Structure formats: C-alpha cells, structure tokens
Amino acid sequence: MNLSQNALQITPSMTLEITAKAKQLKAQGVDVIDFGVGEPDFDTPSYIKEAAIDAIKRGYTKYTPSSGIPELKKAICEKLLKDNGLSYTPEQIVVSNGAKHSIYNALSAILNPGDEVIIPVPYWLSYPEMVRLAYGKPVFVHTKEENDFKITAEELENAITPKTKAIILNSPNNPSGAVYTKEELEEIARVVEEANIFVISDEIYEKLIYEGEHVSIASFGEKIKELTIVVNGISKAYAMTGWRIGYTASSLEVAKVMSNIQSHTTSNPNSIAQYASVAALQGGEEEIEKMKEEFNRRRLYMVERVNKIKDLKCSTPKGAFYVMVNIEKYIGRELNGKTINGSLDFASALIDGANVAVVPALPFGMDNYIRMSYATSLENIKKGLDRIEDFLSKS
Ligand code: PMP
C-alpha cells in the first residue's frame, strides 16, 4: 500500500505497548506487578465526578467553542496567576484533548518542514514522534546523570543552529524525575531569548514535586513569555488521565493558530470533561496533597530498595512518579539464558523471569536504563522489588 512516508516513520508508543502486555498477562490470570504505569493509581476525586454528572444533567453535552468553554479558560488563567505568577487573558488559552494533544497542536502551529526542535535526553517518548509528524526534525542533546539529567544553558547554546525553531523542556521530567531550579531556567531563558526560538514547556507534573519547587520558564519577563508555549493539564494532578483535558498558554498569535488547527481536527475537547476540569482547578488542594504524600513514601522506599539490589543503581528523582534505574552492569551478561544487549532485553527478562513489567528506557533515548513507575501501591512495589531482587540474585 502506498501510505504516507511521514506517518510510516512513526513507531507505536512503547510505554502503552508494555502496559498492554502486562494487562494481557493479568487477564490470563498471571500475577504481574506492573511498574510500567504512567498514570496515578488513585481515583478521580468525587467532587470532580459530581461536577461532570451535574454538567450532563444540565445538558452541557453539545459542541463547545473550539478552544474551550469560557469558564474553563477563566479558571486556567486564575490557576496560572495563582500558581505560576503568569498573567494571561482567556484568548491566550487553548484547551485540548490532553497535554499530549496540546504539544502536537503547538508543534503543528510553529514548525515548517525541516525545522529543528531540540529535545534533551532522556525525553518523554512522544516528543520526537510528534515533531516528526509535524514535519520537523528532532535534535537530541544528551544530558549528564551527574547533572541530574538536565540540559544546561551551555549545552543548549551549542546545539542551536540557524534551523532551530524550538526546544521542548519538561520539568518535572518524565522519565528522570528531574526538576529544574529557577537559576537553571533563568540561564536557559537567556539563551532562548538570544536565539529567538520557541520553548514548549511541558509542566504536566507540576503538582508532583517532593524536593524543590516548580517554576515556569515563562515567568522571567515579557520576552521569554512571548516565546513560551506553556503546556499543562489535569491528567496527573487530579488523577484524570481518562478525561482527556490539557491546555496551552501562549502568545495570542500562536493561540489563534492552534485554535484554528483544532477547529478543523477535533472541533473541541469533550464538553463534560471541560466542566469537570473547572471544578478540579477551583477545588481545594487537599486531594493533591494526600496523593503527593503517598507518592513520596513510595518514591523513598523504591529508591532505597533499588540501590540495595545487586548491580542496580538509581539517583533520587525529585518529581513526577518514576525512577530511572541504571542497568548498565547487566549489559553483555546473561539473564534467563539470554544475553542482555540493552534495556529491551532487560525488560523482557524481568517480565518473563520475574513477572514484573518495567519500561525499557530505549524509547526515552537511554538504553542503559529502565523506568519504574511508583504509581502503584506500596504493597505491590514491595512485592515487585522482592521478585526483581530474587531474580537478579540468581543471575
Ligand atoms: N507530558 C508528559 C511528560 C507525560 O508524561 C504525559 C503523560 N504520560 C503527557 C505529557 C500527556 O498527558 P495528557 O494525559 O494530558 O495527554
């Protein structure tokens, strides 16, 4: 078949694939511990569910304005001002079907064919694929573990070429859990301003920080704010991954283009979920705090245990809900009778030999690592780590 060459270069999302494999094994009755999950294991708070039910009862079940309902845009503006010190008007907000969709909208709005987009490694696996889908070229910049996997202003400066159109920044980071400090972001902002490129600032894990604080790069003045497309959403903070609401805050010019694109591709985000999101953003922070406390307990437990397992090591992530585990000591060795050539082999040895699902970090740009999510109960975490420890101690 003669299909789009551009679309054919796209690989399926490997994190979704691993989760699907774990689910399939579970359905067959296999007791799998799943460290692949990319979503909070908590339920959506009931005040949010009530708001959705109420929206249905009131008949808010029709098309909405393409870039979102005014109530939600207003709530987003209030949130950005309160949490991030960012002042936007509702016209600068585009509500979409999740932060993933917002990033794709942003890339589609700014890229011309062949434009380069700088992506620090490790990265969330969808960034390069979305850049390619939007006819851009991902340019990877390898970060250092001793620098907590964060790109420095100097590394950014060295990667910029006349074709550079944007950088995608993600703090807190998936998969590394790194959180950029205000000073680091200020230095990056200076380089961005100098080069006059865009920043797509993915702040989806903003509410899940255990050490340090969240700062938006857009908050350092009008110039950088104009160049930044802030991406955020309600998926991770409010345990609402299935509701599919995300948003951008940007210059009016970029917002208009994204809204136009959306008006011809998806019409608008789900009306009921938009009303639920107003309630989420206007609700108290207690539910988030409870969730965060539990994540923090698990984070500390997982890090301590991983570092005690034979030939594994990890540093302590400061945000999100993932631990990047260094597996390089296993490369070239045998597990389960098979030679381990990289993270894919290691992950498959764990699922076959220990009934534990982890995500190989190859699709995040680092083949010597696996990503383990702690968005599962402490009991499961303990059980899964016991199994890994047992399995590897026999290797
Ligand atoms: N950015 C990052 C870094 C993520 O990890 C995810 C979800 N895995 C998203 C964006 C997408 O979130 P949403 O559910 O809002 O599309």
Residues whose N, C-alpha, C, O or C-beta is under 5 A from the ligand:
A	BS01	PMP	G38 N97 G98 A99 K100 H101 W124 N174 D202 I204 G233 S235 T241 I245 G246
